[in-house]
Amino acid sequence: MSLPTKRSSSTTTTSSSSSSSSSPLTSLPMKKAKSQSQPDSKNGLFLHHHNSSDKDDDGRRAQPDNLSRKKAQPPQPGKKQFVIKPFKAKPAVPKNLEEETWEILKSAICAIFEKKPVSCVLEELYQAVYNLCVHKMGGSLYQRIEKECERHIAAALQSLVGQSPDLVVFLSLVERCWQDLCAQILMIRDIALYLDRTYVKQTPNVRSLWDMGLQLFRKHLSLSPEVEHKIVTGLLRMIEKERLGEAVARTLINHLTKMFIALGMYWESFEKPFLECSSEFYGTEGVKYMQQSDVPEYLKHVEKRLHEEHERCLLYLDASTRKPLVATAEKQLLELHISGILDKGFMMLMDGNRIEDLQRMYTLFLRVNALEALKQALSSYIRKTGQKMIMDEEKDKDMVSSLLEFKASLDTIWEESFSKNEAFCITIKDAFEHLINLRQNRPAELIAKFLDEKLRAGNKGTSEEELEGTLDKVLVLFRFIQGKDVFEAFYKKDLAKRLLLGKSASIDAEKSMISKLKTECGSQFTNKLEGMFKDIELSKEINESFRQSSQARTKLPSGIELSVHVLTSGYWPTYTPMDVRLPHELNVYQDIFKEFYLSKYSGRRLMWQNSLGHCVLKAEFPKGRKELAVSLFQTVVLMLFNDAEKLSFQDIKDSTSIEDKELRRTLQSLACGKVRVLQKLPKGRDVEDNDSFTFNDTFTAPLYRIKVNAIQMKETVEENTSTTERVFQDRQYQIDAAIVRIMKTRKLLSHTILITELFHQLKFPIKPADLKKRIESLIDREYLERDKNNPQVYNYLA
């Protein structure tokens, strides 16, 4: 089939060549015109040709343009040019072009769908589509192709109805049908590619051939609810089997989910029922596993399930499904069981210090925003566990060490399991502060005593680094104490004994602790403690000066060495003076030192604190000589036995003038303790009025120097009571001062505002009832008065 076509005008002198024989649209050959202007009867074109010879008008041979050195000459008026004119008649389209071409294309499409060989060459089919598009028949061609495709697609889907009841076999048939359709649509698109690139692009609201094929497949799949339902059900069953541990054809699932995505049916037809089934599956599984397994195993199972669902999304589900799928699993396995998990296993994990399991719990709870519940559980656990340590009076001795171990374990859990979350750190601090202050004053006292034990000499096997680490840990507990004045009072009392009795393990460690306390509470808190060290240093200088003085060289009795600590009363704890009848030699020594000191520092008054004195006695036993480290009271008692073999309790009391209770305590330490320098008759633990004492001739000990004065380091009940009462008295003074200070500034205040101000200013715990008592006391002493019009308002009296 050959049609005439228009040709563009050209100035070439060569004859035109005919187009390829395979093209249905060809051009007839154009003959070269003769020298005269004659019409060509075949193609209807007039060619005006200038007949030029090999030589120009001058008879010279023409040179090629590229070799000519002469300037190009413009066309001369006398020379002739080619002129090409168009056809006079417009080319006509054959009448049966569309029908004949469609028949060829239709047979090819049918062969493609029926998987038969296509009779025509694909280039001819492409050219046929091209011809129809060029002659404005693209719309009609598109509709014919769509109609033919729909017929075959509908038949293919209809063939799936009533197929194998085995869901896996059925899904395989659907997969094959889908893959066949994709291949067929792609082949048809390749044939009609020119239609896709021209008509479809130029016409709005017309789908590409590929999208048209997908739309037809989706339309007829929706018209076959049985097939669609069977596909979705089969997929859900296969996924459920995989969750139960069975092996399934993941590739098959992947292809079919990709089919739903391509058809735009994934989210409505598959994802929605899939998420519902997943929710139901994990809801049932969560309840079952919570009943059957312990918390660590359950958390491991949840972690495994969440990982599996993440992998499932990577393998054969759409990426958009991951978030709702994982959220569904998290809700059913975790969110609905938060309280159950915490009630059932949190305390067990904490008690067992299960770092890894707690870390897993934290990570999983973080996913479902349940950290608040975990924090509350942690706080409750700390308070409940710590309360047992604090409130059990029988375990007071081990309270501080138990709290330190407990705090250390919590810090490890916070760092390794809770990812150093600042909110959990605050929870631990708040809970510790609450439990340490459950027993007012007692924990503060025990912390001070714990430090005394660590800083006292005799802690063998403890390096300076370990001691420093212990001090830092105790300081953490100290921060939680509200009544720091109680700690200060007991710490000062114990520090005084360590310094005066030479029982401090390390002066550097003592100063380090005071430096830490100063950093925590300010210089005002440690002012007196630092003053105690200054007194000790100054006393060394005074003793050295005394030994070099004329009084010491001329008047001191021989055989005695005396070292005196001169203490500033404001820095040191208050000691009750105790009378004792000292041996003559000691009285002489005291008088000489007093004379020396007052001559050097006039205007001062010395008061001897006999209860804090200690001595080293040289004792001659039948089995060897020993040195006894004893208190001053023990010294006085033992020296009586230089002149007597046996003494009654009453004789000793009359000779020493020691207070009754202190004497009994002293005799008990000498005759009833581990080191029995004296013998008590009759034997027994307590000292009675009728008891008598003798020198122990049979005393033996492996060491040359024996410590008998450990009694001085022990705290008496009276000492403890006195310290506590002194703290209470100091608090009353502080309350009174705070009330007067506030009222002096404000002049007039209501009771409620005054109480609020006091709570802000006072640094120790106090009850409103106690504050009210102090206000009443100040009213009685005429510092304040009640307002005449309103008894709830106080006026300051200047």
C-alpha positions in Angstrom: 0.0 0.0 0.0 1.6 3.3 -1.2 0.4 6.8 -0.6 1.8 10.1 -2.0 3.3 12.4 0.7 4.4 16.0 0.7 8.1 16.7 0.5 9.8 19.7 1.9 11.5 22.0 -0.6 15.1 21.3 -1.2 18.0 22.8 -3.2 19.8 19.5 -3.7 20.3 18.4 -7.3 20.4 14.7 -6.6 17.4 12.5 -7.3 15.2 11.5 -4.2 15.4 7.9 -3.1 12.3 5.7 -2.4 11.5 4.8 1.2 11.8 1.3 2.7 9.7 -1.4 1.2 8.5 -2.5 4.6 6.8 0.8 5.3 3.2 1.1 4.3 3.6 4.8 3.6 6.1 5.3 0.7 7.1 8.1 -1.7 7.4 7.7 -5.4 10.8 8.4 -7.0 11.3 11.9 -8.4 13.0 12.1 -11.8 15.6 14.7 -12.6 14.2 17.5 -14.9 15.7 18.2 -18.3 17.3 21.4 -19.4 13.9 22.8 -20.6 11.1 23.5 -18.2 9.0 20.5 -18.9 6.3 19.1 -16.5 7.0 15.6 -15.1 3.9 13.5 -15.9 4.6 11.1 -13.0 4.9 13.2 -9.9 3.4 16.5 -11.0 6.4 18.5 -9.8 8.2 21.2 -11.9 11.9 21.2 -11.6 13.8 24.3 -13.0 17.4 23.1 -13.5 20.4 25.1 -14.6 22.4 23.1 -17.0 26.0 23.7 -16.0 29.0 22.1 -17.6 32.3 21.1 -16.1 33.7 24.5 -17.1 32.5 28.0 -16.3 31.6 30.7 -18.8 35.3 31.7 -19.3 36.2 28.1 -20.3 38.1 27.4 -17.1 37.6 24.2 -15.1 35.7 25.0 -11.9 37.7 24.6 -8.6 36.1 23.0 -5.6 34.9 25.6 -3.1 37.2 24.4 -0.4 40.2 24.8 -2.6 39.3 28.1 -4.2 41.1 31.1 -2.8 38.6 33.5 -4.4 35.9 35.1 -2.4 32.5 33.4 -2.6 30.4 35.1 -5.3 26.6 35.8 -4.7 24.2 34.2 -7.2 24.3 36.1 -10.4 21.0 37.3 -11.9 21.5 35.3 -15.0 21.8 31.9 -13.4 18.8 29.5 -12.7 17.8 27.8 -9.3 15.8 24.6 -8.3 12.2 25.3 -7.1 10.1 22.5 -5.6 6.4 22.9 -5.5 3.8 20.8 -3.5 1.2 18.5 -4.9 -1.8 20.1 -6.2 -4.1 17.3 -4.8 -4.1 16.3 -1.0 -3.2 12.6 -0.4 -6.3 10.5 0.5 -6.5 7.9 3.4 -7.6 4.4 2.3 -11.2 3.7 3.3 -10.6 0.4 5.2 -7.3 1.4 6.9 -8.7 1.4 10.5 -10.7 -1.8 10.2 -7.9 -3.7 8.4 -5.3 -2.5 10.8 -7.4 -3.3 13.9 -8.0 -6.9 12.7 -4.2 -7.4 12.6 -3.8 -5.9 16.1 -6.7 -7.8 17.6 -5.4 -11.1 16.4 -2.1 -10.3 17.9 -3.7 -9.3 21.3 -5.7 -12.5 21.4 -2.6 -14.5 20.6 -0.8 -12.7 23.5 -3.6 -13.4 26.0 -4.0 -17.0 24.8 -0.2 -17.5 25.0 0.0 -18.4 21.3 2.7 -17.2 18.7 1.9 -13.8 17.2 1.7 -14.2 13.4 3.0 -10.7 12.5 6.4 -9.2 13.1 6.3 -6.9 16.1 7.7 -4.0 14.0 4.7 -4.3 11.6 2.3 -4.2 14.6 4.1 -1.1 16.0 3.9 0.5 12.5 0.2 -0.3 12.3 -0.4 1.5 15.6 1.7 4.4 14.4 -0.3 4.7 11.2 -3.6 4.8 13.1 -2.3 7.4 15.5 -0.9 9.6 12.8 -4.3 9.6 11.1 -6.1 10.7 14.3 -7.5 7.2 15.1 -5.8 6.9 18.5 -8.9 7.3 20.6 -10.8 4.6 18.8 -7.8 2.3 19.0 -7.4 2.9 22.8 -11.1 1.9 23.3 -10.8 -1.2 21.2 -7.6 -2.3 23.1 -9.3 -1.6 26.4 -12.4 -3.6 25.5 -10.4 -6.6 24.2 -8.1 -6.6 27.3 -11.2 -6.4 29.6 -12.7 -9.5 27.9 -9.6 -11.6 28.5 -8.9 -10.3 32.0 -12.5 -11.0 33.1 -12.2 -14.5 31.7 -8.9 -15.1 33.5 -10.3 -14.1 36.9 -13.5 -16.0 36.3 -11.5 -19.1 35.7 -10.3 -18.8 39.4 -13.8 -19.2 40.8 -14.3 -22.6 42.4 -10.7 -23.6 42.1 -8.8 -25.8 44.6 -9.9 -25.6 48.2 -6.3 -25.8 49.3 -5.5 -22.2 50.0 -1.8 -22.5 49.1 -2.6 -24.1 45.7 -5.2 -21.4 45.1 -2.8 -18.7 45.9 -0.3 -20.2 43.5 -2.9 -20.1 40.7 -3.6 -16.4 41.5 0.1 -15.7 41.5 0.5 -17.3 38.1 -2.6 -15.5 36.7 -1.2 -12.1 38.0 2.2 -12.7 36.6 0.8 -13.8 33.2 -1.4 -10.6 33.1 1.6 -8.4 33.9 3.7 -10.0 31.1 0.7 -9.7 28.7 0.0 -6.1 29.4 3.6 -5.2 29.1 3.8 -6.8 25.7 0.7 -5.0 24.5 2.1 -1.8 25.8 5.3 -2.4 23.9 3.3 -2.9 20.6 1.2 0.2 21.3 4.0 2.3 22.7 3.4 5.1 20.2 -0.3 5.3 21.4 1.0 5.5 25.0 3.3 8.3 24.2 1.0 10.4 22.0 -2.7 9.9 22.5 -2.6 9.0 26.2 -0.2 11.9 27.1 -2.2 14.4 25.0 -5.6 13.4 26.3 -6.5 14.2 29.9 -8.1 11.6 32.3 -6.9 8.7 30.1 -4.8 6.0 31.8 -1.7 4.5 30.4 -2.1 1.1 28.9 -0.3 -0.4 32.0 -2.6 1.4 34.4 -5.6 0.6 32.3 -4.7 -3.1 32.6 -4.3 -2.8 36.4 -7.6 -1.0 36.6 -9.4 -3.7 34.7 -7.8 -6.4 36.8 -8.9 -4.6 40.0 -12.4 -4.0 38.7 -13.0 -7.6 37.9 -11.3 -8.8 41.1 -13.7 -6.6 43.0 -16.6 -8.1 41.0 -15.4 -11.6 42.2 -15.7 -11.3 46.0 -15.2 -15.0 46.4 -11.7 -14.8 44.7 -10.7 -11.7 46.6 -11.9 -13.1 50.0 -10.1 -16.4 49.3 -6.8 -14.6 48.5 -6.9 -12.5 51.7 -7.9 -15.4 53.8 -5.1 -17.5 52.3 -2.5 -14.8 53.0 -3.7 -14.4 56.6 -3.6 -18.1 57.2 -0.1 -18.4 55.9 1.1 -15.5 58.0 -0.5 -17.0 61.1 1.2 -20.4 60.4 4.5 -18.6 60.2 3.9 -16.9 63.5 3.2 -20.3 65.0 6.6 -21.6 63.8 5.7 -23.3 60.5 7.6 -22.8 57.3 5.7 -21.0 54.6 6.3 -19.8 51.0 7.4 -16.3 51.7 8.0 -15.5 48.0 4.3 -16.4 47.3 3.1 -14.0 50.0 5.5 -11.3 48.7 4.2 -11.6 45.1 0.6 -11.4 46.2 1.0 -8.5 48.6 2.9 -6.7 45.8 -0.1 -7.5 43.5 -2.5 -5.8 46.0 -0.1 -2.8 46.3 0.0 -2.4 42.5 -3.8 -2.7 42.2 -4.2 -0.1 45.0 -6.2 -2.6 47.1 -3.5 -3.3 49.7 -4.6 -0.9 52.4 -8.3 -1.6 52.2 -8.5 -5.2 51.2 -5.5 -6.7 52.9 -3.9 -4.4 55.5 -7.0 -3.7 57.5 -8.1 -7.4 58.0 -4.4 -8.2 58.5 -4.0 -5.8 61.4 -7.3 -7.0 62.9 -6.1 -10.6 62.8 -2.7 -9.6 64.2 -4.4 -7.7 67.1 -6.6 -10.8 67.9 -3.6 -13.2 67.6 -1.4 -11.2 69.9 -4.2 -10.4 72.3 -4.8 -14.1 72.9 -1.1 -14.9 73.0 -0.4 -12.1 75.5 -2.9 -13.3 78.0 -1.7 -16.9 77.6 2.0 -16.1 78.0 1.4 -13.8 81.0 -0.3 -16.7 82.8 2.3 -19.4 81.8 5.7 -17.7 82.0 7.6 -15.5 84.3 8.3 -11.8 83.5 11.9 -12.3 82.1 10.7 -15.0 79.7 7.7 -13.0 78.7 9.8 -9.9 78.0 12.2 -12.0 75.8 9.1 -13.4 73.9 7.8 -9.9 73.3 11.2 -8.7 72.1 11.4 -11.7 69.8 7.8 -11.1 68.4 8.5 -7.4 67.7 11.7 -8.3 65.8 9.8 -10.9 63.8 7.1 -8.4 62.8 9.8 -5.9 61.7 11.5 -8.7 59.6 8.1 -9.6 58.2 7.6 -6.0 56.9 11.0 -6.1 55.2 10.3 -9.5 53.6 6.9 -9.3 52.1 4.8 -6.5 53.5 4.6 -2.8 52.5 6.9 -0.5 54.4 3.8 1.6 55.5 2.5 -1.4 57.4 5.4 -1.6 59.8 4.4 1.2 62.1 0.7 0.1 62.6 1.7 -3.6 62.8 4.4 -3.0 65.4 2.1 -0.7 67.3 -0.6 -3.4 67.3 1.8 -6.0 68.6 3.1 -3.5 71.3 -0.3 -2.7 72.4 -1.5 -6.3 72.8 1.7 -7.7 74.2 3.0 -4.8 76.3 0.6 -1.8 76.8 -2.3 -3.9 78.1 0.0 -5.8 80.5 2.1 -3.0 81.9 0.7 -3.2 85.4 0.7 -7.0 85.3 4.4 -7.2 84.3 5.4 -4.7 87.0 3.3 -6.4 89.7 4.5 -9.9 88.8 8.1 -9.4 88.2 9.6 -5.9 88.8 10.5 -6.5 92.5 12.0 -9.9 91.6 14.2 -8.4 88.9 15.3 -5.6 91.2 16.1 -8.0 94.1 18.0 -10.3 91.8 19.9 -7.3 90.3 18.9 -8.6 86.8 20.6 -5.9 84.8 19.9 -7.4 81.3 16.3 -8.1 82.0 15.7 -4.7 83.5 17.3 -3.1 80.4 15.0 -5.1 78.2 12.0 -4.0 80.3 13.1 -0.3 80.1 13.6 -0.6 76.3 10.2 -2.2 75.7 8.4 0.2 78.1 10.1 3.1 76.3 8.4 1.9 73.0 4.9 2.2 74.5 5.5 5.4 76.5 5.2 3.5 79.8 8.3 4.9 81.6 6.1 6.8 84.0 4.7 3.5 85.3 8.2 2.1 85.5 9.4 5.1 87.5 6.5 4.7 89.9 7.3 1.1 90.4 11.0 1.9 91.0 10.0 4.6 93.6 7.6 2.2 95.3 10.3 -0.5 95.4 12.9 1.8 96.9 10.6 3.0 99.6 9.3 -0.4 100.4 12.8 -2.1 100.5 14.4 0.9 102.2 11.7 1.1 104.9 12.7 -2.4 106.1 16.3 -1.2 106.5 15.4 2.1 108.2 12.6 1.0 110.5 14.1 -2.2 111.9 15.8 -1.1 115.1 17.4 -4.4 115.5 19.4 -3.8 112.3 20.5 -0.3 113.2 24.1 -1.4 113.4 24.1 -2.5 109.7 21.7 0.2 108.5 24.2 2.5 106.8 26.2 -0.3 105.1 22.9 -1.8 103.9 21.8 1.6 102.5 25.2 2.1 100.8 24.9 -1.4 99.1 21.3 -0.7 98.1 22.3 2.7 96.7 25.2 1.2 94.8 23.0 -1.5 93.2 20.5 1.2 92.2 23.2 3.3 90.6 24.4 0.3 88.6 20.9 -0.4 87.4 20.4 3.3 86.6 23.5 3.4 84.5 23.3 0.0 82.7 19.6 -0.8 82.6 17.9 2.7 82.5 20.4 4.3 80.1 21.2 7.0 82.7 17.8 8.5 82.2 17.7 11.7 84.2 14.1 11.3 85.3 15.0 7.9 86.9 17.9 9.5 88.7 15.5 12.1 90.2 13.1 9.3 91.2 15.9 7.4 93.0 17.0 10.6 94.8 13.4 11.5 95.9 12.7 7.9 97.1 16.0 7.8 99.1 15.3 11.2 100.7 11.9 10.0 101.8 13.1 6.7 103.3 16.1 8.1 105.1 14.0 10.7 106.9 11.3 8.2 107.9 13.0 7.9 111.3 13.6 11.4 112.5 17.3 12.0 113.5 18.2 8.3 113.9 19.7 7.8 110.3 21.7 11.0 110.6 23.2 9.8 113.9 24.0 6.4 112.5 25.7 7.9 109.4 27.9 9.9 111.7 28.8 6.8 113.7 29.5 4.9 110.5 32.0 7.5 109.5 33.5 7.4 113.0 34.0 3.7 112.6 35.7 4.1 109.2 37.9 7.0 110.2 38.9 5.4 113.5 42.3 3.7 113.7 42.3 -0.1 113.5 40.6 -0.6 110.1 43.2 -3.0 108.7 43.3 -3.8 105.1 41.7 -0.5 104.0 43.7 1.6 101.5 43.4 5.3 101.3 41.7 5.1 98.0 39.1 2.7 99.4 38.6 5.0 102.4 38.1 8.0 100.1 35.6 6.1 98.0 33.7 5.1 101.1 33.6 8.7 102.3 32.2 9.8 98.9 29.5 7.2 99.1 28.5 8.1 102.6 28.3 11.8 101.5 25.6 10.8 99.0 23.5 9.5 101.9 24.3 12.7 103.9 22.8 14.8 101.1 19.4 13.1 101.7 19.4 13.9 105.4 17.0 16.8 106.3 18.2 17.1 109.9 21.9 17.8 109.1 22.3 19.5 112.5 21.9 16.0 114.1 24.6 14.6 111.9 26.9 17.6 112.8 26.4 17.1 116.6 27.2 13.4 116.6 30.0 13.7 114.0 31.6 16.5 116.1 31.3 14.4 119.3 33.0 11.4 117.6 35.7 13.5 115.9 36.6 15.0 119.3 37.2 11.6 120.7 39.2 10.5 117.8 41.4 13.5 118.0 41.8 13.7 121.8 42.4 9.9 122.2 44.7 9.6 119.2 42.3 7.2 117.5 42.1 8.8 114.1 43.3 6.5 111.3 44.4 9.4 109.1 44.5 13.1 109.7 44.4 13.6 105.9 41.3 11.5 105.6 39.7 13.6 108.5 40.5 16.9 106.7 39.3 15.5 103.4 35.9 14.6 105.0 35.6 18.1 106.4 36.4 19.6 103.1 33.7 17.5 101.5 31.2 18.6 104.1 32.3 22.2 103.6 31.6 21.9 99.8 28.1 20.4 100.6 27.0 22.7 103.4 29.2 25.8 103.4 31.9 27.1 105.7 29.4 27.8 108.5 28.6 24.1 108.9 32.3 23.1 109.3 33.6 26.2 111.1 33.7 24.4 114.5 35.1 21.2 113.0 38.0 23.2 111.5 38.5 25.0 114.8 39.0 21.6 116.5 41.9 20.8 114.2 43.4 24.3 114.9 43.3 23.5 118.6 45.1 20.2 118.1 47.9 21.9 116.1 48.1 24.8 118.6 48.3 22.3 121.5 51.3 20.6 120.0 53.1 24.0 120.0 52.0 24.7 123.6 53.3 21.3 124.8 56.6 21.9 123.0 56.9 25.3 124.6 56.0 23.9 128.0 58.7 21.2 127.9 61.3 23.9 127.2 60.0 26.2 129.9 61.8 26.7 133.2 58.8 25.4 135.2 59.0 22.1 133.4 62.7 21.7 133.8 62.8 22.5 137.5 59.4 21.5 139.0 58.1 18.4 137.1 58.2 15.1 139.0 60.4 12.6 137.4 59.2 9.5 135.6 56.0 11.1 134.2 55.4 12.5 130.7 52.3 14.7 130.3 50.7 16.0 127.1 47.9 18.5 127.4 45.2 19.4 124.8 44.0 23.0 125.3 40.5 23.2 123.7 38.5 26.2 122.8 35.1 25.6 124.5 33.1 27.1 121.5 34.5 24.6 119.0 34.2 21.3 121.0 31.2 19.4 122.3 30.0 20.3 125.8 31.4 17.9 128.4 30.0 17.5 131.9 32.9 18.0 134.4 33.6 14.9 136.4 35.4 15.1 139.7 38.2 12.6 140.5 40.9 12.4 143.2 44.0 12.2 141.1 47.3 10.8 142.3 49.7 13.4 143.9 52.1 13.3 140.9 49.3 14.1 138.4 48.0 17.0 140.6 51.5 18.5 140.7 51.8 18.2 136.9 48.5 19.9 136.4 49.3 22.8 138.7 52.7 23.4 137.0 51.1 23.4 133.5 48.3 25.7 134.7 50.9 28.1 136.1 52.8 28.0 132.8 49.7 28.5 130.5 48.2 31.4 132.5 51.5 33.1 132.6 51.6 32.9 128.8 47.9 33.6 128.1 46.5 35.9 130.7 42.8 36.3 131.2 41.9 32.8 130.3 40.4 30.1 132.5 41.4 26.4 132.4 38.9 23.6 133.2 40.3 20.1 133.3 38.1 17.4 131.5 39.1 14.3 133.4 36.7 12.1 131.5 38.8 12.6 128.3 42.2 11.9 129.8 44.1 8.8 128.9 47.4 7.3 130.1 50.0 4.6 129.5 50.8 2.6 132.7 53.8 0.4 133.2 52.7 -2.7 135.0 54.8 -5.5 136.6 53.0 -8.8 136.4 54.5 -12.1 137.7 54.7 -13.3 134.1 56.2 -10.2 132.7 56.1 -6.4 132.3 53.3 -4.9 130.2 52.2 -1.4 129.2 48.5 -0.7 129.7 46.8 2.0 127.6 44.0 3.1 130.0 41.7 6.0 130.6 42.4 8.5 133.4 39.7 6.9 135.6 41.2 3.4 135.0 44.6 4.8 135.9 43.3 6.2 139.2 41.7 2.9 140.1 44.7 0.7 139.1 47.2 2.9 141.0 45.3 2.2 144.2 46.5 -1.4 144.0 50.1 -0.3 144.3 49.4 0.0 148.0 46.7 -2.7 148.6 46.1 -6.3 147.5 42.3 -6.2 147.8 39.8 -3.4 147.8 36.0 -3.3 148.0 33.8 -1.3 145.7 33.1 1.2 148.5 36.8 1.6 149.3 37.6 2.4 145.6 34.7 4.8 145.5 35.9 6.7 148.6 39.5 6.8 147.4 38.8 8.1 143.9 35.6 10.2 144.3 34.5 8.9 140.8 30.8 9.2 140.2 29.0 5.9 141.0 27.8 5.0 137.5 31.1 5.9 135.9 33.0 3.9 138.5 31.0 0.8 137.9 31.6 1.2 134.2 35.4 1.6 134.8 35.7 -1.4 137.2 33.6 -3.5 134.7 36.1 -2.7 132.0 39.1 -3.7 134.2 37.6 -6.9 135.7 34.9 -8.2 133.4 36.1 -7.4 129.9 38.5 -9.3 127.6 41.5 -7.8 129.3 41.1 -8.6 133.0 43.8 -6.7 134.9 41.7 -7.0 138.1 39.7 -9.9 139.5 36.2 -9.4 140.8 34.8 -11.4 143.7 32.3 -12.8 143.3 32.5 -13.3 139.5 29.8 -11.8 137.3 29.1 -9.4 134.5 27.8 -6.5 136.7 29.5 -4.6 139.5 27.6 -4.7 142.8 28.0 -2.7 146.0 29.4 -5.7 147.9 31.9 -6.8 145.3 35.6 -6.7 146.0 38.6 -6.5 143.6 42.2 -7.9 143.6 45.2 -7.5 141.4 45.3 -10.3 138.8 48.6 -12.1 139.4 47.9 -14.6 136.6 47.3 -12.1 133.9 49.0 -12.9 130.6 48.9 -11.4 127.1 50.8 -12.0 123.9 51.3 -8.2 123.2 53.6 -5.9 125.2 51.2 -2.9 125.0 47.6 -3.7 125.7 44.6 -1.4 125.1 42.2 -1.3 127.9 40.7 2.1 127.3 38.3 1.1 124.5 35.6 2.0 127.0 36.4 5.7 126.3 35.4 5.3 122.7 32.1 3.7 123.5 29.1 6.0 123.7 27.1 5.9 126.8 23.3 6.3 126.9 23.7 9.6 128.8 26.1 10.8 126.1 23.6 10.0 123.4 20.7 11.6 125.2 22.8 14.7 126.0 23.8 15.1 122.3 20.2 14.7 121.1 18.9 17.1 123.8 21.5 19.7 122.8 20.4 19.4 119.1 16.8 19.9 120.2 17.8 22.9 122.3 19.8 24.4 119.4 16.8 24.0 117.1 14.6 25.9 119.5 17.0 28.8 119.5 17.1 28.7 115.7 13.3 28.7 115.5 13.1 31.7 117.9 15.7 33.6 116.0 14.0 32.9 112.7 10.6 34.1 114.0 12.0 37.3 115.5 14.0 37.9 112.3 10.9 37.5 110.1 8.6 39.6 112.4 11.2 42.3 112.7 11.2 42.7 108.9 7.5 42.3 108.3 6.1 43.9 111.5 2.7 42.3 111.0 2.0 38.8 109.7 -0.8 36.2 109.7 -0.2 32.8 111.4 -0.3 30.9 108.1 2.2 33.2 106.3 4.6 33.1 109.3 4.5 29.3 109.4 5.2 29.2 105.6 8.1 31.6 105.9 9.6 29.5 108.7 9.4 26.3 106.7 11.4 28.1 103.9 14.1 29.3 106.3 14.6 26.4 108.7 16.9 23.7 107.4 15.6 20.8 109.6 12.3 19.0 109.7 9.8 20.6 112.1 6.2 20.1 112.9 3.7 23.0 112.8 2.7 22.2 116.4 6.3 22.7 117.5 6.4 26.1 115.7 3.2 27.1 117.4 4.8 26.4 120.8 7.8 28.6 120.0 5.4 31.4 118.9 3.5 31.1 122.1 6.8 31.2 124.0 7.9 34.4 122.3 4.4 36.0 123.0 5.0 35.1 126.7 8.4 36.7 126.6 6.8 39.8 124.9 8.6 39.6 121.5 5.3 39.3 119.8 1.6 40.0 120.5 -1.7 38.9 118.9 -3.6 41.5 117.0 -6.6 42.8 119.1 -8.9 42.6 116.1 -7.7 39.3 114.6 -6.1 36.6 116.9 -4.6 34.9 113.8 -2.4 37.9 113.2 0.8 38.7 115.1 2.4 42.0 115.7 6.1 42.5 116.4 7.0 44.3 119.6 10.1 46.4 119.3 
